[in-house]
Amino acid sequence: MSKDTAIFAGGCFWCMVEPFDQQPGIESVISGYTGGHVANPTYEQVCSHTTGHTEAVEITFDPEVISYKDLVEIYWRQTDPTDASGQFQDRGDSYRPVIFVNSEEQRRVAEESKKQLAESGMFDEPIVTSIEDAKPFYPAEDYHQDFYKKNPLRAQIEELGGRQQFKDTKWAK
């Protein structure tokens, strides 16, 4: 199996695992922190908004089974790409929507996909999700991993903070 990685930030990382985890060709989906200036930050440090990190997921996948383009399409459908200051009930820089790219090819695919979304007319507001170079990714503490499996009720409550309703109304088409 050939392997590649993709890193996406779209609000609370608990809500970003399951949609990718369920796809064929996905080896792992790790919740963690990226984009900041502190090595190995803790959840408490990231929540203090002093480290510059964003909650994100790092996806290891087989590009022969699922393409990076497919992953970007799944990513869009989990987020509100018009909200730069967080996602749904999660506010602040640590929840901003970002596609972190690790190659020129990923950048090209992400930029093209963002352009298509902007031109689709689906949203009245501009698409503000940023596309940035990947930075070191630090896995979150164990209790954050596979949260939707370990704490299904709590994960469901998080989804009800506006994300599920947005997905049902904006992305169900």
HELIX and SHEET records of a PDB file:
HELIX    1   1 TRP A   14  ASP A   21  1                                   8    
HELIX    2   2 TYR A   43  CYS A   47  1                                   5    
HELIX    3   3 TYR A   68  TRP A   76  1                                   9    
HELIX    4   4 ASP A   93  TYR A   95  5                                   3    
HELIX    5   5 GLU A  104  GLU A  119  1                                  16    
HELIX    6   6 ASP A  142  HIS A  144  5                                   3    
HELIX    7   7 PHE A  147  LYS A  150  1                                   4    
HELIX    8   8 PRO A  152  GLU A  159  1                                   8    
HELIX    9   9 ARG A  163  PHE A  166  1                                   4    
HELIX   10  10 LYS A  167  TRP A  171  3                                   5    
SHEET    1   A 6 SER A 130  ASP A 133  0                                        
SHEET    2   A 6 VAL A  98  VAL A 101  1                                        
SHEET    3   A 6 ASP A   4  ALA A   9 -1                                        
SHEET    4   A 6 THR A  54  PHE A  61 -1                                        
SHEET    5   A 6 ILE A  26  THR A  34 -1                                        
SHEET    6   A 6 PHE A 137  PRO A 139 -1                                        
SHEET    1   B 2 GLY A  86  GLN A  87  0                                        
SHEET    2   B 2 ASP A  90  ARG A  91 -1                                        
END                                                                             
